[in-house]
Amino acid sequence: MKSPLFLGADHRGFRLKEKIKPWLQAQDFSFEDLGAYTYQKDDDYPDFAVPVARAVLQTGGLGLLFCGSGVGADIIANKTPGIRSALGFNLRVTRQSREHENVNILSLPADHLNEDEAKKIIFTFLTTPFSAAPRHLRRLKKVKSYETSLS
């Protein structure tokens, strides 16, 4: 069974998200779109990244965030304890982020990726397993310890 998948996008990521949705369905990835549902030129990335981060935490699923640079959505997602979001700008970084850091959200720079690049990066994110190598587990334990120390 595949993990639940949640999508979110601001105005700069909206068009790419809408192009990716039919492709996800064709690849048999079910998802829940948490907005934006229509293009609104003055919306803000936190309004969509926060619901995706919360849904990922509540379900143990995965998230895809789409914004212009990907950075804003990545920052706000990573403010949520338990979220490990990575900026997915190429296949190598995306693969390593899943294998080594077990990221649960991928933030996509919609202004800098074409549709085909985004599909390859997303597919890599959704199909690459966490390696669970002892060194990666040790590092993630330290991340969790640090998160806990902040609260």
C-alpha positions in Angstrom: 0.0 0.0 0.0 1.3 3.4 -1.0 1.6 6.2 1.6 -1.0 9.0 1.4 0.2 11.8 -0.8 -0.7 15.5 -0.3 -0.2 18.3 -2.7 0.0 22.1 -2.1 1.0 25.0 -4.3 1.0 28.8 -4.2 0.3 31.0 -7.3 3.8 30.4 -8.8 3.5 26.6 -8.3 -0.1 26.3 -9.2 0.2 25.6 -12.9 2.9 22.9 -12.5 0.8 21.2 -9.8 -2.2 21.2 -12.1 -0.1 19.6 -14.9 1.3 17.0 -12.5 -2.1 15.8 -11.1 -3.2 13.9 -14.2 0.2 12.3 -14.5 0.1 11.2 -10.9 -3.3 9.6 -11.5 -2.0 7.9 -14.7 0.9 6.5 -12.6 -1.6 5.2 -10.1 -0.5 7.5 -7.3 -3.5 8.6 -5.4 -3.3 12.0 -3.7 -5.2 14.7 -1.9 -4.9 18.3 -3.2 -4.8 20.7 -0.3 -4.8 23.8 -2.5 -4.6 26.2 -4.1 -7.7 25.1 -6.0 -7.7 28.1 -8.3 -5.0 30.5 -9.4 -4.8 33.5 -7.1 -1.9 35.8 -7.9 -1.6 37.2 -4.4 -1.8 34.0 -2.3 1.0 33.0 0.1 3.0 29.7 0.2 2.6 29.2 4.0 -1.2 28.9 3.4 -0.6 25.7 1.5 2.6 24.4 2.9 1.3 24.2 6.5 -1.7 22.1 5.7 0.5 19.7 3.7 3.0 19.4 6.5 0.2 18.8 9.1 -1.4 16.1 6.8 1.9 14.4 6.4 2.5 14.3 10.1 -1.0 13.0 10.9 -0.9 10.2 8.3 2.7 9.3 8.0 2.4 10.1 4.3 4.4 12.2 1.9 3.9 15.7 0.5 4.7 17.6 -2.6 4.9 21.4 -2.4 5.1 23.6 -5.5 6.2 27.2 -5.3 8.3 29.5 -7.5 11.8 28.8 -6.1 10.7 26.0 -3.8 12.6 27.6 -1.0 9.7 29.4 0.8 7.6 26.2 0.9 10.6 24.2 2.0 11.4 26.7 4.8 7.8 26.7 6.2 7.5 22.9 5.9 10.7 22.4 7.9 9.4 24.6 10.7 7.1 21.8 11.5 8.7 19.3 14.0 8.8 15.8 12.4 8.9 17.2 8.8 12.0 16.7 6.8 11.5 18.6 3.5 14.0 18.9 0.7 14.3 21.2 -2.2 13.9 18.9 -5.2 15.9 20.5 -8.0 17.5 17.4 -9.6 17.4 13.6 -9.5 20.6 13.1 -7.6 19.6 15.4 -4.7 16.1 14.0 -4.6 17.3 10.4 -4.5 19.8 11.1 -1.7 17.2 13.0 0.3 15.0 9.9 0.4 17.8 7.4 0.8 19.8 9.3 3.5 17.4 11.7 5.2 14.1 9.9 4.7 12.5 13.2 3.7 8.7 13.2 3.8 8.1 16.4 1.8 9.6 17.4 -1.5 9.5 21.2 -2.4 9.6 21.8 -6.1 11.0 25.0 -7.7 8.2 25.5 -10.3 9.9 28.5 -11.9 13.0 26.4 -12.7 11.6 23.0 -13.7 9.8 22.1 -16.8 7.0 19.5 -16.6 9.1 16.5 -17.7 11.9 17.4 -15.2 9.3 17.7 -12.5 7.8 14.3 -13.3 11.2 12.6 -13.2 12.0 14.2 -9.9 8.6 13.4 -8.3 8.8 9.8 -9.5 12.2 9.5 -7.9 10.9 10.9 -4.7 7.9 8.6 -4.6 9.8 5.4 -5.5 13.1 5.7 -3.7 13.1 4.0 -0.3 15.0 5.1 2.8 18.1 3.0 3.2 17.9 2.7 7.0 21.7 2.3 7.1 23.0 2.7 10.7 24.7 6.0 9.9 21.5 7.5 8.5 19.4 6.3 11.5 22.0 7.7 13.8 21.8 11.1 12.1 18.0 11.2 12.0 18.0 10.4 15.7 20.2 13.4 16.3 17.8 15.6 14.2 14.8 14.3 16.3 16.8 15.0 19.5 17.5 18.5 18.4 13.8 19.1 17.5 12.8 17.9 20.9 15.3 20.2 22.6 13.6 23.2 21.0 10.2 22.6 22.5 
